[in-house]
Amino acid sequence: MRIGEKISNSIEFTNEALFGKWVRWIMLVIASIVMPIMYGYTVRIMRGVQPAYEEESFFSLFIDGVKLLVIYLIYMIIPLIAFAITIGVTAFNVIQTGGNFTMDSLLPIAGALIAGGVITIIIGFIFMLLNIIGSVRFARTQSMKEAFAFGEIFSTIGKIGWLNYIFSLIVLFIVVFLIVIVVTIVEVILGFIPILGLIIGWVISLFLGPYISIMMSRYYSLLYDEGM
């Protein structure tokens, strides 16, 4: 499936899941407040289950959501350590100057900050790539340990193609960014309407969250299938 087809499929899937099904959409907006429940619903999407939120158990969604949240947090550990080391080294260099900032003293500080920042971004990006496939593996197998089966994860990405995988995600993020920009423009325009415009804009923002979550989860699922 081409990238454009995956985008179209994901948008159509999300539209079918939400538009005209206002009870489901409102429930998902409420679920977004209790974050694990929304995460649990995205697990269903990545598993390949057709949207049927009204029939789902809140408890079941909550448990799956907590598991997915734990997976996300574990994947964040190493990037956060890299970030902490960067801040620590930078702070140490600042202390070493004794408050006497000169061009010579600032160069090591700037160098450490830039180098550490670049390394942290690269590490974070790599773990994001692994996290996405790992999360879909968890959804499909219903086993948390499969989210960290790195041999299988690398194999899946290899079958998708690393460049194809990265480019597919970049396109997805661009599409999501454009959707957010369009909605933001609408909200700014509505902001000129006293009180009512602000309320409508706020409501639109609330409804946008579940829409993007479902669309991205569907896209991840389709992308994962390419590596099977």
C-alpha positions in Angstrom: 0.0 0.0 0.0 1.4 3.4 -1.0 1.8 6.2 1.5 -1.0 8.2 0.0 -3.3 5.2 0.2 -2.4 4.6 3.8 -3.2 8.3 4.6 -6.5 8.1 2.7 -7.4 4.8 4.4 -6.6 6.1 7.9 -8.7 9.3 7.3 -11.6 7.3 5.9 -11.4 4.9 8.8 -11.4 7.7 11.3 -14.3 9.5 9.6 -16.3 6.3 9.5 -15.5 5.7 13.2 -16.5 9.2 14.4 -18.7 11.3 12.0 -22.3 10.6 12.6 -21.5 8.6 15.7 -21.6 11.5 18.1 -22.1 9.4 21.3 -18.9 7.5 20.5 -17.0 10.7 19.8 -18.2 12.4 22.9 -17.3 9.3 25.0 -13.8 9.4 23.4 -13.4 13.1 24.3 -14.3 12.2 27.9 -11.9 9.2 27.7 -9.1 11.6 26.6 -9.4 13.2 30.1 -8.7 9.8 31.6 -5.7 9.2 29.3 -5.3 5.4 29.8 -8.8 4.8 28.4 -8.0 6.7 25.2 -4.8 4.7 25.0 -6.7 1.5 25.4 -8.9 2.5 22.5 -5.9 3.1 20.3 -4.7 -0.4 21.2 -8.0 -1.7 19.8 -7.4 0.2 16.6 -3.8 -1.1 16.2 -5.1 -4.6 16.9 -7.4 -4.2 13.9 -10.7 -4.2 15.7 -13.3 -2.0 14.0 -14.4 1.0 16.1 -17.2 0.1 18.5 -16.5 2.1 21.6 -20.1 2.0 23.0 -19.7 -1.8 23.4 -16.3 -1.7 25.0 -15.7 -2.2 28.7 -14.1 0.9 30.3 -12.1 -1.4 32.6 -10.7 -3.4 29.7 -9.8 -0.2 27.9 -8.2 1.3 31.0 -6.0 -1.8 31.6 -4.8 -1.9 28.0 -4.2 1.8 28.2 -2.1 1.6 31.3 -0.1 -1.2 29.7 0.5 0.9 26.6 1.5 3.9 28.8 4.0 1.8 30.7 5.5 0.7 27.3 5.8 4.3 26.3 7.5 5.3 29.5 10.0 2.4 29.3 10.9 3.4 25.8 11.5 7.0 27.1 14.0 5.9 29.7 17.2 5.9 27.6 16.3 9.2 25.8 15.6 10.8 29.2 18.9 9.5 30.5 20.7 11.0 27.5 18.8 14.3 28.1 19.7 14.3 31.8 23.4 13.7 31.0 23.4 16.6 28.6 21.9 18.9 31.2 24.3 17.6 33.8 27.4 18.1 31.7 26.3 21.5 30.7 25.6 22.5 34.3 29.0 21.1 35.4 30.7 23.3 32.7 28.8 26.3 33.8 29.8 25.7 37.5 33.4 25.3 36.4 33.5 28.8 35.0 32.8 30.2 38.4 30.5 32.7 36.9 33.3 34.2 34.8 31.9 33.8 31.3 34.3 34.5 28.5 34.4 33.3 24.9 36.8 30.5 25.9 34.6 29.4 28.8 31.4 29.5 26.7 32.7 27.3 23.9 32.9 24.1 25.9 29.4 24.8 27.3 27.9 25.5 23.9 29.7 22.5 22.5 28.5 20.1 25.2 24.9 21.5 24.9 24.8 21.2 21.1 26.5 17.8 20.9 24.3 16.4 23.8 21.2 17.9 22.2 21.9 16.3 18.8 22.7 12.9 20.4 19.5 13.1 22.5 17.4 13.9 19.5 18.9 11.0 17.5 18.4 8.5 20.4 14.9 9.8 20.9 14.1 9.4 17.2 15.4 5.8 17.1 13.5 4.8 20.2 10.3 6.4 18.7 10.7 4.2 15.6 11.1 1.1 17.7 8.2 2.2 20.1 5.7 2.5 17.3 6.3 -1.0 16.0 6.6 -2.4 19.5 3.3 -0.8 20.5 1.5 -2.4 17.5 3.2 -5.8 18.4 1.7 -5.4 21.9 -1.7 -4.7 20.5 -1.6 -7.6 18.1 -0.2 -10.2 20.6 -1.7 -8.8 23.8 1.7 -9.4 25.4 3.8 -6.5 26.9 7.0 -8.4 26.4 6.4 -8.5 22.7 6.7 -4.7 22.7 10.4 -5.1 23.5 11.1 -8.1 21.2 13.8 -6.0 19.4 14.8 -8.8 17.1 11.3 -9.0 15.7 10.9 -5.3 15.7 14.0 -4.7 13.7 12.9 -7.6 11.4 9.6 -5.9 10.8 11.1 -2.5 10.1 13.6 -4.2 7.8 10.8 -5.7 5.8 9.0 -2.4 5.6 12.3 -0.7 4.6 14.0 1.8 7.0 13.8 4.7 4.5 10.2 3.8 3.6 9.3 3.6 7.3 10.9 6.9 8.2 9.5 8.7 5.2 6.0 7.2 5.8 6.1 8.6 9.4 7.4 12.0 8.2 4.4 12.2 5.8 2.0 11.3 8.6 3.4 13.9 10.9 3.2 16.5 8.2 -0.5 15.6 7.6 -1.3 15.8 11.3 0.6 19.1 11.5 -1.5 20.5 8.6 -4.7 19.3 10.2 -3.7 21.1 13.4 -2.8 24.3 11.5 -6.2 24.3 9.7 -8.1 23.8 13.0 -6.0 26.5 14.7 -6.8 29.0 11.9 -10.5 28.2 12.3 -10.2 28.7 16.1 -8.4 32.0 15.5 -11.3 33.2 13.2 -13.9 32.0 15.7 -12.0 33.9 18.4 -13.3 37.1 16.9 -16.8 36.1 18.0 -17.0 37.1 21.7 -17.3 34.3 24.2 -19.3 31.9 21.8 -16.4 31.7 19.4 -13.9 30.9 22.1 -16.3 28.1 23.4 -16.7 26.6 20.0 -13.0 26.7 19.4 -12.3 25.0 22.7 -14.9 22.3 21.8 -13.3 21.7 18.4 -9.9 21.3 20.1 -11.4 18.6 22.4 -12.9 16.7 19.5 -9.7 16.9 17.5 -7.7 14.8 20.0 -9.5 11.5 19.5 -9.7 12.1 15.7 -5.9 12.4 15.5 -5.3 9.5 17.9 -7.5 7.2 15.9 -6.0 8.3 12.5 -2.4 7.8 13.7 -3.2 4.4 15.3 -4.8 3.2 12.1 -1.8 4.4 10.1 0.6 2.6 12.4 -1.4 -0.6 12.0 -1.3 -0.4 8.2 2.4 0.4 8.3 3.1 -2.6 10.6 1.2 -4.9 8.2 3.6 -4.0 5.4 6.3 -5.8 7.5 4.4 -8.9 7.9 
